Every structure is written in structure tokens, then in C-alpha cells.
Amino acid sequence: MGNTFDIETVDDNELTGYLAEPQGQLIGGLVVIQEIFGVNSHIRSVADGFANDGYIVLAPALFNRVTPGIELGYTPEDVEKGREIRAKINHDDAIRDMAAAVTALEGAPIGVVGYCWGGSLAWNAATRLDGVSAAVGFYGGMIPDMVDEQPRHPVMLHFGETDQSIPMEGVEKIRAAHPDIPIHMYPAGHGFNCNKRGSYHAESAKLARERTLEFFAKHLA
């Protein structure tokens, strides 16, 4: 459904993204932020799904600064490679590239939704970026370390109850710091939204997606 899209950045980084456009009425724009596996077939399918719901969707390839065009799977070797690449990406550069994707969709109300690493960046979209109407983060493991940041835009968070990489103490830390933020828990582990991972939990993914769409419909109207 979608196509490769060149994104203009403030520092001439050769940033590309996957752009998926709605066939019917436009509700708004969504920036989809990748996991540590690049803009792979799963992230493209997520973008296509939101496009089918009426959004123009852009998924920036945030690994381009280190390994342009890389797409990983979900084997232990892929996970290790993804972690290695993410560790080489300066966090502020990732935020700048995310902001460039938001700017590229200017003209419509814009939401940001991210998964895993992207879930943490979605938190930064809510706390640091202009031009964003709302943000949703799925199992963002870095968020407990960034709870001192104050959201400037509405934000919703999703976590799995059995996520081995995000202890419940971390989720409770977020709740304590931001009691007004909707935080939803699911009987699932890390990566429960991805139907290509062993941790996929269909019922949780469906419910989290429904809540996400309701949240964006409310705040991007």
C-alpha cells in the first residue's frame, strides 16, 4: 500500500520513511515509531493498518544514521543486532528525526505511536515536541527513567503484566509521577502487539489498538 518517502531533516541526515495514505476520508496524521528491528514488514503493516483507519501514516527509518535500510527479524541474533544498532543512535538525534517526520505531515492533526524503543520515543514526542496533538507508547522501557519530564500533549501508555524487560516497579513509578495519564495493563509480555513475535498476544493487541484509535479520534479531531 505504501511507498518510500524522503524526509527533510535539520542536519541533512538522509532520512527515509514508509508512507501509507488513506483511501477515504482523512482523519489526521500518524507518525509510527519503530522497534529495534527497523522499518520492517511488521512496522509497514502497522502503518498500513492505521492508513486503512483513515490516517496518513509515516514511519521514519530511525536506524538510517547507522545502517540505512536495515530490516531485522525476531531471532535472538536479530534482537542482539537491533540492540547493538540502537546503542549507536544518539537519543537526541532520534528525537530530531522523529520531529522531522512530524513536520513532514504538517497540515493535519498529528499523533505519534511507538513500540518498544519507539514507545519511549513516543513519550518524548509528548514531552518535548511541538506540532503533536497526542502520543501513545507501547511498552516503552526507557520511560521510567524519564518520568521527570512533563507531557505537553495527551499521552496514553500500554504495558504487559509479564514483561520481563520492564518491571512493574517501573510502571508504578510512572503512575506515581503522572497519576492522570491513562496506563493500560495487559496479560501479556514484551512485544505483545507484534504478530511475528512469540510474545504476540492477539486479544491484548486488539484491545490496545482499539483504545489507541479511540484516543487518537478524541485528540486529533
GISULQUI-V343808 format. One record per pair of residues at least 6 apart in sequence whose ideal C-beta (glycine too) atoms are under 6 Angstrom apart, sorted by sequence separation. I is the first residue (numbers start at 0). J is the second residue. D is the distance in whole Angstrom. If there is no record, write none. Layout:
i	j	d
I	J	D
I	J	D
This chain:
i	j	d
8	14	5
50	56	5
71	77	4
190	196	5
193	199	6
49	56	5
62	69	6
113	120	5
124	131	5
191	198	6
6	14	4
101	109	6
113	121	4
174	182	6
190	198	4
33	42	5
71	80	6
125	134	4
189	198	6
191	200	4
5	15	6
6	16	5
46	56	4
71	81	5
111	121	5
124	134	5
188	198	4
3	15	6
4	16	5
46	58	5
158	170	5
191	203	5
192	204	5
111	124	4
121	134	5
187	200	4
191	204	6
4	18	4
31	45	6
122	136	5
31	46	5
121	136	4
1	17	5
2	18	6
42	58	5
187	203	4
1	18	5
122	139	6
1	19	4
66	84	6
118	136	4
185	203	4
0	19	5
65	84	5
118	137	5
133	152	6
29	49	5
38	58	5
111	131	6
118	138	5
119	139	4
122	142	5
133	153	5
134	154	5
135	155	5
136	156	5
137	157	5
138	158	6
17	38	5
118	139	3
131	152	5
38	60	5
62	84	5
65	87	5
109	131	6
110	132	6
119	141	4
126	148	4
97	120	6
109	132	6
110	133	5
111	134	4
112	135	4
113	136	6
114	137	5
115	138	6
119	142	6
108	132	5
126	150	5
138	162	6
140	164	6
160	184	5
29	54	4
31	56	6
37	62	5
125	150	4
140	165	5
164	189	5
17	43	5
143	169	4
146	172	6
154	180	6
155	181	5
156	182	5
157	183	5
158	184	6
159	185	5
160	186	6
162	188	5
19	46	4
26	53	4
27	54	6
28	55	5
29	56	5
30	57	5
31	58	4
125	152	5
146	173	6
161	188	5
162	189	4
19	47	5
26	54	6
159	187	4
17	46	6
21	50	5
24	53	6
94	123	5
101	130	5
125	154	4
143	172	5
159	188	5
20	50	6
98	128	5
146	176	4
159	189	6
19	50	4
39	70	4
85	116	6
142	173	6
21	53	5
37	69	5
61	93	5
159	191	5
37	70	5
37	71	6
20	55	5
36	71	4
61	96	5
19	56	5
59	96	6
18	57	5
16	57	5
17	58	4
59	100	4
16	58	5
16	59	4
57	100	5
16	60	6
14	59	6
15	60	5
36	81	5
35	81	3
0	47	5
57	104	6
14	63	5
35	85	5
157	207	5
138	189	5
12	64	6
6	59	6
137	192	6
155	214	5
153	218	5
30	100	5
30	101	6
28	104	4
135	211	5
28	107	4
27	107	5
34	114	5
27	108	4
28	109	4
29	110	5
30	111	5
31	112	6
32	113	3
34	115	4
35	116	5
14	96	5
34	116	6
133	215	6
33	117	5
32	117	3
133	218	4
132	218	5
132	219	5
32	120	5
32	121	6
8	99	5
6	99	5
6	100	6
6	103	5
110	215	5
110	219	5
108	219	4
73	195	6
73	196	5
41	193	5
41	195	5
27	219	4
